[in-house]
Amino acid sequence: MTQERHRVAVLVRDGVLPMELGLVHQLFGGARGPAGERLYELRTCAVHGPAELRTDADFPIGAPHGPEALAWADTVIVPASHEEDESLGPAGLPAPLARALATADGARLASICTGAYVLAAAGLLDGRRATTHWLSTDHFARTFPAVGVDPDVLYVDEGRVLTSAGEAAGMDLCLHMIRRDHGAAVAADVARRTVVPPHREGGQAQYIQRPVPREESTSTGGVRAWAVRHLHEPLTLAELAGRASMSVRTFSRRFRDETGLTPIQWLTQRRVDRARELLESTDHTVDRIAAEAGFGTGASLRQHFVAGVGVSPGAYRTTFRGASGHSSPG
């Protein structure tokens, strides 16, 4: 039986960044099911579309669809417009844009970079966590005090509404949504096709301008690679620091500088990722998966899995693993 494709509308405005528009089509357009079928259908639309719009480059782009695509969509994605975004405020959106966005009632909404200004001006982020490009987070927080701005992360998932940081973080957000819809295996396949990591460590804090580290500083990358190969072992902070030939204090500081996470946070994320892979690809019991991922007990796995993914391991397996190992669209 052919599954209906998940419908994605990309709402573009004058000043759109071509990279942001392209990455949405590249990633969602590359998602394939078990028989090679496309899992998403995409439409590029504009409030006054069909229309030709300016970009922030020296060429225009065409939006072949009008605002009716927003009512058609299961997911609406709003890329940035450097011409418009920071001029938006709590007074709301221009009337045509507000009317168009209102037709997306019930759809999942996501923004890339300063596209978050559109969602915030529409009141969709009030009382929620959100992020945007780190250069704009202070201005965003002042403009929309009802929004809980997180300046350090690559993206924020608040359920129906999602926001991401700068342009490249839009890739992280799109892969996250694909993973949420169809599981880690499909998202990893898209990432391989696009030659990008399926999950980037840390957050945008590591890209914020800061003093250049001293030359004698040593990378923790080798230790991280070793730890991924030994997740099933009871790794300790002291052991990891010892492998880097650093004190625990120096290692922890350096690790956070490089990844945006503490060693324990990073290790827990990698173990949850490993558990997801095993839940999708094996029939192992939860206790066995807990042992292979390094959580020790099924109870510990369940606690960390629910905290990191939002559902229990059993519910995740039911959703993302059928006879073929693929899920239906979310």
DOZA-416520 format. One line per 8 residues: number of its first residue (from 1); for each residue x, y, z of N, C-alpha, C. Coordinates in pm, whole numbers. Each point is the difference from the previous one (the first is absolute). Example, Ala and Ser with C-alpha at 12.3 -4.5 7.8 and 13.67 -1.06 7.14 Angstrom:
! DOZA-416520
1 = 1319/-569/780/-89/119/0/90/120/0  -35/105/-72/82/119/6/-77/109/73
//
This chain:
! DOZA-416520
1 = 85/-120/0/-85/120/0/88/124/0  -27/92/-92/80/121/-9/-38/97/111  99/49/72/-26/94/107/-7/142/-55  -91/79/56/-11/139/-43/123/77/47  55/81/-89/117/79/36/-36/110/99  95/27/88/-13/112/93/21/128/-81  -91/96/13/2/120/-85/69/116/72  100/58/-65/80/108/58/-12/124/-89
9 = -45/110/58/-3/129/-70/112/88/54  76/61/-91/108/91/39/-45/141/-35  -20/82/102/-53/136/-19/116/97/-17  18/53/-121/112/90/-29/-49/143/-14  91/92/31/-29/143/-6/116/71/-69  -21/124/-42/110/77/-58/118/2/97  120/-20/-53/119/-4/84/34/-138/51  -71/-103/-49/26/-137/46/145/-39/-29
17 = 56/-83/87/136/-51/-19/-8/-128/-84  57/-2/-119/-13/-117/-87/46/-130/64  104/7/83/48/-122/65/-108/-62/86  -75/82/71/-103/-52/90/-113/-66/-79  -38/61/-110/-103/-60/-83/50/-131/-59  125/0/-48/55/-119/-63/17/-116/95  42/27/124/27/-111/91/-129/-72/39  -112/75/8/-127/-65/32/-37/-99/-110
25 = 11/43/-126/-33/-88/-112/99/-116/-10  128/27/25/101/-105/-9/-24/-110/103  -26/37/124/-11/-97/107/-134/-73/-2  -111/73/0/-129/-68/-4/-20/-72/-134  49/59/-107/-13/-65/-131/82/-126/-11  103/-15/84/85/-118/-4/-47/-114/89  -105/20/78/-47/-104/91/-75/-107/-79  42/-126/20/-57/-111/-75/-50/-110/93
33 = -106/-68/-44/-54/-113/73/67/-130/-40  -50/-114/47/67/-128/-24/8/-40/-146  -93/47/-84/2/-33/-143/57/114/-83  64/95/66/58/113/-70/-98/112/-30  -121/-10/55/-102/102/-27/29/128/80  -38/112/-58/14/128/70/-98/6/117  48/51/112/-83/7/120/-64/137/20  48/101/-74/-51/136/15/-31/60/-138
41 = -101/84/-2/-31/83/-116/16/145/41  73/77/-79/30/139/38/-58/99/-99  -43/114/53/-45/112/-83/59/128/56  56/80/-88/52/133/37/-109/102/-27  -34/81/99/-112/92/-15/35/138/52  -79/97/-40/14/139/45/-139/56/29  -5/102/85/-128/59/38/-75/51/-122  74/58/-96/-63/53/-121/37/-85/-121
49 = 27/-128/24/40/-89/-107/-116/-45/-87  34/-60/-116/136/-19/-53/68/134/-24  130/3/29/72/126/-9/149/-25/-14  71/101/-49/145/1/1/44/90/115  94/-49/82/42/75/118/150/27/-4  38/109/66/141/31/16/62/-96/102  127/-27/-17/76/-74/101/107/93/54  83/-49/92/110/83/48/124/-21/-88
57 = -18/-71/-113/107/-17/-98/-34/86/-122  72/-22/-111/-23/83/-119/-91/-69/-101  -88/-88/51/-95/-65/-89/-132/-17/75  -113/2/-74/-130/-19/64/-36/-148/4  -109/-32/69/-54/-136/-3/-150/9/-26  -53/-106/-55/-143/-4/-26/-72/-83/104  -113/51/47/-86/-75/90/-124/-40/-81  -11/-125/-42/-109/-40/-90/-136/-14/65
65 = -6/13/133/-128/-18/69/-32/122/86  -128/19/26/-46/108/85/-29/-50/140  -68/81/81/-24/-34/141/-87/-122/20  -68/-47/-105/-82/-121/14/85/-121/37  130/5/-29/88/-111/34/13/-17/151  -22/107/76/11/-9/146/-114/-82/59  -120/13/-57/-113/-80/46/16/-146/-43  70/-24/-109/24/-136/-52/103/-75/83
73 = 91/73/67/120/-60/57/-24/-68/135  79/-105/24/12/-60/133/108/71/81  100/52/-69/109/76/63/25/126/-81  14/113/69/35/128/-63/135/44/52  92/32/-90/134/45/38/19/143/-48  49/86/90/20/142/-32/150/30/4  65/12/-117/140/43/-1/12/148/34  123/44/20/25/139/38/-15/95/-118
81 = -26/126/32/9/111/-95/71/113/71  122/27/-39/75/106/66/-57/138/-30  -86/10/-100/-65/127/-31/-109/33/102  -65/-103/52/-122/22/76/6/-37/148  74/-103/35/-21/-67/128/13/91/120  111/74/14/20/78/122/-89/123/7  -74/27/-108/-98/109/6/-133/-47/58  -16/-132/14/-124/-53/57/4/12/152
89 = -116/24/59/-3/19/145/-128/-52/60  -21/25/128/-119/-52/70/-131/57/-51  6/109/-81/-125/53/-55/-62/-95/-101  78/-99/-44/-55/-100/-90/59/4/-139  -55/-84/-87/48/-13/-137/-77/91/-94  57/34/-116/-82/64/-103/-124/-84/-28  -111/66/-24/-129/-70/-10/1/-115/-100  55/16/-120/-2/-113/-95/77/-121/51
97 = 114/24/65/79/-110/54/-73/-67/117  -62/81/86/-75/-56/113/-116/-86/-48  -73/48/-102/-113/-78/-52/49/-131/-61  109/8/-73/53/-121/-63/43/-101/104  72/46/102/51/-92/102/-115/-62/80  -108/75/17/-115/-51/74/-64/-119/-69  17/-13/-132/-59/-113/-72/75/-130/25  119/10/63/78/-120/31/-41/-61/133
105 = -119/28/45/-49/-50/128/9/-152/5  67/-53/103/16/-143/13/129/-54/-56  68/77/-85/126/-46/-58/114/16/100  103/-79/-17/124/20/75/71/121/-61  53/89/85/62/124/-47/146/2/43  88/38/-92/143/5/30/62/120/-67  102/56/65/71/114/-58/148/-30/-7  65/65/-96/145/-10/-14/59/138/22
113 = 102/8/84/71/125/26/-100/106/52  4/120/-57/-87/107/50/-143/-13/-49  -32/-108/-69/-141/-29/-28/-80/-12/127  69/-21/114/-69/-7/130/-75/129/30  43/113/-56/-71/126/22/-144/-9/-51  -21/-72/-110/-135/-14/-54/-89/-77/98  51/-111/52/-80/-79/93/-26/77/129  101/75/46/-17/76/123/-99/114/-18
121 = 10/70/-112/-92/112/-25/-143/-49/-14  -17/-126/-42/-134/-57/-11/-51/-50/135  81/12/106/-40/-44/132/14/-150/23  64/-69/-94/8/-146/8/108/-49/94  88/90/43/109/-39/89/-20/49/143  -108/70/27/-23/50/135/-5/-116/99  77/13/108/3/-104/101/78/-123/-38  70/4/-112/79/-115/-48/148/36/-3
129 = 83/-104/-2/142/18/-29/18/14/-151  100/77/-39/29/18/-142/144/43/-15  50/-6/-123/133/51/-28/1/66/-136  107/70/-28/23/62/-130/151/20/-13  45/64/-105/144/19/-18/59/75/119  118/-43/44/56/57/123/22/150/-10  22/54/-120/17/144/-13/-130/76/29  -114/-69/-8/-129/64/18/-69/-35/130
137 = 58/-88/82/-73/-48/118/-29/111/100  95/92/21/-25/109/96/-115/88/-48  4/39/-128/-106/84/-56/-133/-75/3  3/-129/-33/-122/-81/1/-61/-5/139  85/-19/102/-48/-8/138/-62/132/45  61/112/-39/-56/130/37/-133/25/-71  -8/-44/-126/-119/26/-80/-117/-86/43  29/-124/40/-106/-94/36/26/-55/140
145 = -26/79/104/31/-43/137/-83/-120/47  -109/-33/-68/-81/-115/39/58/-132/-50  108/8/-79/63/-120/-55/124/-33/82  18/-126/35/120/-44/71/111/-29/-99  89/95/-22/104/-13/-102/118/-80/54  39/-103/-73/120/-78/34/106/31/-105  103/76/35/98/44/-100/105/-103/-36  4/-113/71/113/-92/-13/-27/-123/-86
153 = -125/-28/-31/-33/-126/-67/-9/16/-151  6/-114/-71/-15/1/-145/-147/5/-41  -86/-61/79/-143/7/-27/-77/-31/127  -128/37/0/-90/-26/112/-125/-67/-55  -39/-111/58/-122/-72/-37/-101/18/112  -106/75/-27/-106/21/97/-128/-71/-42  17/-110/-74/-117/-76/-42/-49/46/-135  -106/80/-1/-55/49/-127/86/111/-60
161 = 75/71/82/78/114/-47/148/-25/27  83/17/-104/143/-23/11/75/118/-57  115/31/57/83/110/-48/145/-46/-8  77/61/-89/141/-36/-12/86/125/-3  129/-20/21/96/110/0/36/38/-144  126/36/-26/40/47/-132/-23/-99/-112  37/41/-123/-34/-77/-120/32/-149/13  125/-31/35/40/-141/5/-78/-77/105
169 = -44/68/106/-81/-67/102/-136/-41/-56  -41/62/-112/-121/-45/-66/12/-145/-45  123/-42/-36/21/-142/-35/-25/-88/121  52/42/115/-21/-78/122/-149/-12/31  -73/109/-16/-143/-2/29/-74/-91/-97  31/11/-130/-68/-85/-99/28/-147/25  124/-34/29/33/-140/31/-72/-46/126  -13/90/98/-73/-34/122/-147/-30/-32
177 = -61/81/-85/-141/-24/-34/-16/-129/-79  93/-28/-92/-5/-126/-73/16/-117/98  92/14/93/20/-105/101/-126/-17/85  -64/110/34/-123/-6/80/-113/-67/-79  -5/26/-130/-106/-57/-84/24/-146/-35  125/-33/-33/28/-130/-61/110/-80/66  59/52/106/101/-77/72/142/35/-38  93/-48/82/140/36/-14/62/-56/-128
185 = -45/-120/-45/60/-60/-118/-26/82/-125  -121/49/-17/-33/83/-117/77/131/6  4/64/118/75/126/14/148/-21/-27  56/-111/48/141/-27/-24/27/-21/-149  -92/-64/-71/16/-20/-143/-1/134/-74  -91/89/38/-3/134/-60/131/73/26  50/-10/123/125/67/35/116/-55/-82  5/-131/-19/107/-59/-81/-7/49/-144
193 = -120/4/-56/-16/48/-137/47/144/-16  -22/78/104/33/143/-5/141/28/50  66/-102/53/135/9/55/5/103/114  -94/-16/94/-1/81/122/-18/-96/117  40/40/121/-20/-89/115/-148/-12/33  -48/-122/36/-140/-15/36/-36/72/129  101/24/84/-23/72/125/127/74/37  -8/132/10/118/77/40/4/15/151
201 = 118/-11/55/17/14/144/0/148/38  -49/26/120/10/135/56/-105/94/-56  29/129/7/-96/100/-43/70/117/-63  -77/105/-31/59/113/-70/91/82/90  0/-29/131/90/71/91/146/-15/-44  32/-116/-60/138/-22/-40/41/86/-119  -97/63/-69/31/85/-115/0/148/35  -43/32/122/1/139/42/145/45/20
209 = 28/123/-42/137/49/8/50/-5/143  120/-58/17/60/-12/133/151/5/-18  75/21/107/145/3/-13/53/-128/-63  105/13/-81/62/-116/-62/64/-86/109  -26/-133/1/60/-84/104/151/-3/-12  64/-23/115/145/-7/1/48/-116/-87  115/16/-63/50/-101/-92/25/-133/69  28/2/130/28/-126/67/-126/-80/32
217 = -118/60/-26/-123/-72/24/-7/-123/-90  -48/-111/54/-5/-125/-72/-144/-40/-26  -31/-44/-121/-135/-38/-35/-45/-124/76  -129/-7/28/-59/-120/61/-63/-92/-104  20/33/-127/-63/-78/-106/38/-147/3  127/-30/24/43/-139/4/-68/-78/111  -18/63/114/-66/-65/112/-148/-22/-32  -63/96/-67/-140/-18/-37/-17/-117/-95
225 = 90/-9/-99/-8/-113/-93/18/-133/72  93/-4/95/22/-122/78/-123/-33/84  -61/101/61/-115/-23/86/-117/-58/-78  -21/46/-124/-110/-52/-82/18/-150/-25  125/-43/-12/27/-144/-22/-12/-81/128  -9/65/115/-3/-70/129/-120/42/84  -111/34/-65/-117/47/73/-53/-105/97  22/-128/-31/-52/-107/85/76/-12/132
233 = 113/68/11/81/-8/121/-40/110/99  24/-21/129/-34/102/102/104/112/3  -7/89/-99/99/106/-14/-16/104/111  112/46/51/-1/103/103/69/125/-52  -32/112/61/62/126/-38/151/-7/21  42/-62/109/144/-11/28/70/-82/-108  -66/-107/-47/62/-82/-104/13/76/-131  -104/73/-37/6/79/-124/108/106/8
241 = 6/70/114/103/103/17/139/-62/-6  17/-117/61/129/-67/-4/42/-36/-140  -94/-44/-84/34/-34/-138/43/123/-79  -48/117/41/41/126/-65/124/59/65  52/-69/103/117/50/74/-26/138/58  -118/18/55/-39/128/61/-56/-27/140  -2/104/80/-73/-9/126/-149/2/-31  -79/-47/94/-145/-1/-20/-52/141/-26
249 = 52/95/75/-47/139/-15/33/55/-139  126/-21/-44/41/50/-132/-77/-71/-110  -14/-131/13/-72/-77/-101/-145/46/-11  -66/20/113/-140/41/-1/-16/136/-66  91/93/32/-8/133/-61/24/-6/-150  102/-74/-40/33/-12/-141/-112/-72/-77  -55/-104/61/-108/-76/-63/-120/90/-28  -35/82/99/-115/89/-18/29/106/-106
257 = 122/51/-5/36/97/-103/-18/-59/-139  33/-129/-15/-3/-63/-132/-138/-52/-40  -82/-39/95/-128/-62/-34/-122/78/46  18/92/95/-114/71/57/-72/-80/106  52/-118/34/-62/-88/99/103/-44/103  -47/-41/117/89/-64/95/30/-141/-50  108/-63/45/27/-138/-43/-115/-95/30  -64/15/115/-109/-91/36/-122/24/-88
265 = -31/126/-29/-112/28/-91/26/-60/-138  122/19/-49/35/-52/-132/-8/-152/-1  53/-65/103/0/-145/8/-143/-54/5  -87/66/74/-139/-43/7/-68/11/-136  26/110/-72/-58/15/-134/45/-110/-94  130/-33/4/52/-105/-89/-63/-135/35  -21/-26/129/-60/-126/41/-147/-6/-40  -71/111/8/-139/3/-48/-2/-25/-150
273 = 92/63/-75/7/-23/-144/23/-147/-31  90/-65/76/27/-141/-22/-124/-84/31  -71/35/106/-123/-73/33/-104/14/-110  -12/119/-58/-95/21/-110/34/-93/-116  129/-7/-36/40/-86/-111/-37/-146/27  25/-47/122/-28/-138/34/-150/-28/5  -78/96/47/-145/-18/3/-57/-11/-141  59/73/-94/-48/-3/-137/46/-123/-76
281 = 120/-49/29/63/-100/-87/8/-140/59  -38/-19/127/12/-132/63/-127/-36/75  -6/-127/40/-108/-47/86/48/-16/144  112/60/35/55/-14/134/-99/49/105  5/-61/118/-80/49/111/52/135/46  -84/71/74/41/131/53/120/-16/92  3/-106/78/114/-21/90/129/-21/-78  -6/-76/-110/121/-21/-80/45/129/-67
289 = -96/75/-52/35/129/-62/60/93/103  -54/0/121/54/84/107/146/-36/26  30/-131/0/138/-43/24/91/40/-115  -44/-19/-125/85/32/-115/19/151/-17  -98/79/43/11/146/-11/71/62/120  22/-79/105/74/50/114/-84/54/113  -132/-22/-4/-85/48/108/-7/-97/117  43/-123/-23/5/-97/109/-129/-73/22
297 = -106/71/31/-129/-63/28/-108/57/-90  -106/-81/-17/-113/47/-80/-65/122/61  -4/7/133/-61/115/66/77/128/-30  134/-10/2/81/117/-31/-18/42/-145  -5/-98/-91/-23/33/-141/-133/71/-17  -105/-54/61/-133/62/-15/0/143/51  64/24/113/4/135/57/68/98/-95  119/-37/-48/75/91/-88/-64/10/-138
305 = -61/-107/-48/-61/2/-132/-121/92/-1  -84/-10/102/-116/88/7/44/145/13  104/27/79/50/136/16/56/55/-130  67/-85/-78/66/48/-121/-86/-2/-124  -93/-97/-11/-78/-19/-122/-146/39/20  -49/-14/123/-137/41/28/-100/-115/4  44/-122/-35/-86/-118/6/80/-115/60  -69/-106/39/68/-116/55/68/-79/-111
313 = 99/-84/33/63/-84/-102/-102/-88/-73  -96/-56/71/-100/-84/-64/-85/77/-99  -42/122/38/-80/82/-91/81/41/-121  128/30/20/86/38/-112/13/-116/-97  23/-120/52/14/-118/-88/-130/-25/-77  -113/12/65/-128/-21/-68/-21/100/-113  42/124/23/-20/105/-100/95/-14/-118  127/-30/28/103/10/-103/52/-133/-53
321 = -59/-110/46/50/-127/-52/-116/-94/-29  -29/-17/-128/-97/-99/-42/74/-118/-60  -68/-78/-80/62/-117/-61/115/38/-89  -8/118/-63/106/44/-91/103/86/70  -29/37/126/92/89/71/-25/145/-26  -109/34/-73/-31/140/-31/-137/33/57  -19/130/25/-125/44/60/-89/65/-104  -121/26/40/-90/82/-80/27/145/31
329 = -44/93/-89/25/142/24/-60/46/131  71/92/66/-51/54/125/-103/105/-25
//
